[in-house]
């Protein structure tokens, strides 16, 4: 841990990051991290097909797990007529998932793949939806963008900070439409808050808060381990991807990967993005953080209540506090051992904004001192949070060329908060971030090398 904070260290430059990740990737040649794109080192990125307002968008899905991946595949297929889309291919390392894709989306054997890179060689794909576990987000996104495809990638943007900026740079370079899979951003309440703030309805924005809380007798993320889960049916090495800690095949880790640091930041990686994306969007001016601190705890030990269930590595409860250049402070609490949700609010000098759980209702509540200047207001019947609405927003922007609700500029700022929060907790420091240099230091000015694959034992 101490090796990550030293007077002589510095934030990982792009060239050194590529070198470091290439070394880690050598352990699994099938899925190296941030390798040369599928289409060759010297080949210019494909521009892809120009899609008109009435053209059908042909979609491929990578990751068809029984959670969000199957939700996307089923939903896009069922709404194909409404959105003028078609699922033309799918990829997953588990043969059971590939069979699901064939059954639910009417795909043939030739249209499902265990290697997404082979799938990207097809000429009939306009857009790629990525719903894999976190370590594969960066490479699949970059490969898809470089091959000329638009991308929807589930949250979090990436596993670590360095690769997040590589995704950001690739989106900017290719000009493709990128949507982060945080569907709250397509709920109307957050956009309405941004309008009210820009109109001066709450005065200077001071702070904001959000919660994402759950509780479970058997422990969060202890998903069912399916009978078919074995090394014969799953390409384990491909699934591990850039992960440095090469463990033997584990059905536990395959299904419950959110419990383990090599694959996820725990509540900070799974729950916090659901709140940070829409909350930062609601400010009307999403910023990079300048300072982040975080605390994660594990004191309930819910995994031990189920015989034979390994205990998680990640926290059961996590809180982050982020400061932004404008002076705004955001607090986010993510809990898996208590389901209480105090609410989601933005607090201004003159008034507050409260957003309901669906994102479809906003309350403007004046501060007592400004009651004569600002009238209370309740705005209802806004678009609630809904995954189909978020997918539709992506499709509409592919056709129009406009920026989607959870675009890359929002996603990179959110991921910076999340990654700094994970570093703050695991390294027990406060992280200071320089937006211009992309460098991290402690609050005392000591340079910090951002953690990545292989930095810590559990990575």
Phi, psi and omega in degrees: 000319181296335181295345182272352179228109179209152181301334184264353181278164178215164177300145188292112177294161181303315182296315180293325179296317178299319180296317182294315182290331177295323178296315179296324184290338181300338180289340180216087186297337182294328182220064181292151180280130175049045178279180174302135181306158182308325189271012171103148186296323186261002181272130177294146179302141177291143178279343181076174181284138173282122187257120179277172184299332183253005181280146175284134177268123182261122193247141171242146181240132176247116183099102184240047179294163186288000174263250189290326181298314178291328176299312179297312183300312181295315183294316180294321178296316182290330181262015185301319180293317181295319184264357184055055180231167176209132173278118184252348181196159177210153181222140175199149181280349183254123183298330178296323179291321178296321177294323176299316180299319179297317183291313188278328183251006177067032180274157177263173177302324182285352183253005176239146189221147171270344180239111183298335181295323176295322179297321181293348177285346178295151181264353188256019181254125177261327187215147182237128174255125186249120181226041178274183172286163195303320185298341182265354184302313187296308186294318181293320178299312181297315179298319181293316179297315182296334179271007173093016182256148170283154188226136165244118181240129178301153176286156352289166182306312179211176176284319185230169188288315183302315181288336177297319179289332175292322174296314179304312181297324181289320176300315180295321182292318185274335181074016181280160180278121181243132176234125173279140184281060174240090193294345176300335181294340178264006172280140188291336184297326183286320175295323178296320177300316180300320178297315182295321179293315179296331180278000178080017185290338181242006183074203179292130178287125186257308180204168180214155181219152176206153177232149165223104189236141178220166175210149184203136178293328184258005179091129180299140177073010173275069184289162178300133173267110186289148183299330183280359184284100178207170185293338178285331184262348185233133175278090188295317181297320177293323179294321179298326177057233185277001183301132184284321183281098186272091180273154173298166182308134181220112176296326177300310182288329179297312183276331187242039187298337181293350179274352191235132185301326179301337186248343188200154175269016178070220181303326180293328181270331185259316186267315184304319181300328179301329182261323184293318180303303181291327180293316178291327174298321183293340179291341182083351181206072181302132183239160166287146177286156172253338180205134181222135171229159184201149176227130175240140181228159176214089185236356178268325177060052183297331181299330183286349179281347180248110182307135177083002180264117179298148179282145181291156174270327185280162179294156171273336183220135181217142176228141177231152177228123184235135177252142183239161185304329181287349185100351176298140174238130178244134176243128177232130178245130178235121186228139176245007182232010174203124188271008182292141181228093182301335176131172180238120186214154171239131188247117177256173179295327184254336182199166179244156174238124177249131182246131181284172187297334182274347186076008184257004181218136180230134175246127174261116185240108181294147168292146184307320183294341183242022181298331179281341183265327187235130177269141175294152183209143175235122181250121184238180176059030173277163178303120177283165176298126183200129187295327179294324177295324181289320175298316181299320177301319178298312180299317180298322181286330174299321181284322186269338185082004178282168178277132179287172185296325179245063186284178187293330179293322174288315185298320182291326178291319177295314181297326177298317177299313183296313182295319178294324178296318178297316178297319180299318181288311186287329179263355179056053179222171165258130184262129175251134186239137176252111183299322184289321182263346185063026181260153181242142175216170173280171178291350175267000177095002179283126180301146180234127173279117181303137180291149178207194181299124178090353182293315181246157181305323181265063178209000000 
